[in-house]
Amino acid sequence: MLVLIGNQKGGCGKSTLALLLANFLAIEKRQPLTILDMDYQQSLFAKSQKAKILENDPFYEIVPAALEDFPLMKKRLLKSPKDIILIDLPGKMDDDGLVPIFTSADLFLCPFAYDEFSVDSTVLFSMVVKKLNSRAQVLFIPNRIKTNVKYETKEQVQKVLRNFGTVLSEISDRIDFQRVSTVHTPETIRPVSYPVLSHIYDHFLKSD
């Protein structure tokens, strides 16, 4: 199964969400998976290399990859129907190399915030996704949401996004998100992230 994690808006937490989901699948569910780090910064691959030096080997492989590498890598990595590939996408959508990736995807995870710029980028991302791949499901994840802030446009935003996919429960903000690594999810993060990750696994990723 090919799962894309992306949004055109930078800073929405897509790379951290990729780590959280990968850790949850590998550690809690013993699910074989690979991450393709296609973000231009390749921060996930850097984290995995740091973990190998300072901690332990990660529970899954993180492969740095350019967009043009995807067609060959897909054949090599998807050897079994039970395999999952998570792709951390670049934070922009003006590259033709994204087209075969988008059309091949089974599931899109789109983290977003309720600020105006994030919502606009999320809607644009969703429109492109649906135009290129109408069969794949899109899950919107309100991410790093501050619980002490009242978002006036929250209901309107969710109503718009439901035209493109499913809006999941919020993941509230914690300072320890900065400590998520390829081998560890802090205990303080688990109560706010595990319900959403469990829902994604049970309803969209779990094989029969």
N, C-alpha and C positions, 0 to 999 in steps of 0.2 A: 504494500500500500504506500502510495506516495502522498505525503502530507507537507503542504507548503505553509510557512509561517511568514507573514509579511504585511506591510502597509507602506504606503508611499511616504508617510510622515515619519521622520527620524525621531528617535527618543521615545517611541511608544512601548518599548520593552520587549520587542520581538525576540532578540537574542536571549534575554533572560528567560522568557517564556519557553523558548526551545530547550534550554537547559532544564528548566523545571519539569517539562513534560518528559524529556529523555530520562532524567533521574527517576521520575515516578514509574515510567514503563519498565526501565531496566532493573531497578531495585525492588519495587513493590510488586510488579507483575511478571518479572523474569522474561520480559519481551525482547527478542532480538531486534536490534535497530542500528541504524547508521545515520549520522548527521552529515549532510553536505553543507559546508560553510561557504555559501556563495555571496555573502556580504562582502563588500569591497574592503572593509577593515579586517575581516577574518578574525574577529575577537574570540570566537568560540574555539577555533583551532589554537590560538595563542594560549587560551586557558587550559586546553588539554595538554599542551606541551609543558606548561608550567606545573601542572599536576603531576606529570610523569617525573619531573625533577624533584619537586618538594613533597609530594604526598604519595599517592599510589597510582597505578594504572587506572584510567577511566573504565567505567563499566560498559562502554560502547566506543566505537571508533568515530572520530570526527575527521572528515576528509576535506581539506581546502580544495575548492574547485572553481573554475571559471565557467561562465554561462555556456560557452561553446563546447565544454567538455561533457555536458549533460547526456546527449544521446548515447554515447559509448558507456558512460558510467551507469546509466539506468539498466542496461542489459547485464552488466557485471554484478550489480548490487541486488537487483530483484530476482534472486534465484528461487525463492520459495514464496508461495502465497501468504505465508505467515510473517514474512519480512516486512519491516516498516522502515521507510526512508523519510527522515525529517529534513527539510531544506530551509535553511535560514536565508531568506531572499535579500538582495540588495535593497536599499531604501529609495529606489527610484525606478521608474517604469518606462524609460525612453530607450531601452535596449532591445533590439529585435531578438536577441538571444533568449529573452524571457518567454517568447511565444511557445516553443516546444515544451518548455517546462510547465507553463500554465495549462496547455492542452492535455498534458499527461497526468495532471494531478487528480487525486481521488477526493482530497479534502483540503480546504483552505482554513487556516486559523488566522484571524485578523485582530490583534490586540489594538485597542484605541483608548483615548481619553475623551472627556466631554468638552474640551476646549474647542473653540471654533476652527482652528487650523487643523487639528487632528480629525475632526468630524468631516471637514471638506475633503481631506486627503483620503479618508476611509471610504467615503461615498465614491470618489473617483476610482479608487482601487477596486471597489466592488463592481462598478460598471464595466471596467475592463475585464475583470475575472468572468463575469457572466457572459460577456460578449464572446470571449475566447473559449469558455468551457461551461456550458449550461448544465452539464450533468453532475459536476462536482458540488458537494455541499460546502457552504460557507458558514463558519462559526465566528461570531463577533464576541470578543472578550474585553469587557471594560477592565482595564489593567492599571495597577498602581493607583487606585482611586483613594483619594483622601476622605476619610470618614467624617471629618469635621467641616467639610465644605458642602454647601447646598448647591446642587447643579440645577439651575432654573430650566434649562432646555433638555433635561434628561429624558423625559417622556417623549418629546418630539423627536429627539435623535434616535431613540430606540424604535419609534414607529417608522422612521425613514429606513433604517437599516433592516428592518424585518421584510422590506420589499426585496432584499437581496439574499437573506439567509436568516440564521437563528442567533438571537442575542442571548448569551449565557449569563450566569451570575457574575457579580463583580469579584475581582481580586483586589482587596484593599492594600494600601501602601504600608510597607514596613521598611525600616532602615536596613534591615538585614538582607534585603534583596541584593545588596552589593556583595554579599558573602557567598552567594550561590556559585558552586563550582561543578566541575564534571564528575566529582566523586562525593559531593555533599550538598544536601539541602538543609539549611538551618532549621532547628525545631520551631522557631518562631514563625517561619514562613509556611510550615505545613498546614496549620489550621485555616489559613486564608487561601491557600492554593489547592489543597488536595480535593475539596469538594468539586471544584471546577474540573480538575484533571481527571477525577474519577468519572465524572459525567461524560467527558470526552471519550474516555476509554470504554466505558460500559455501553454507550449508545452509538459510537462511531468507529471505534478501532478494534473492539473485541471480536476475535474470530470465533465462529461456531464450533 
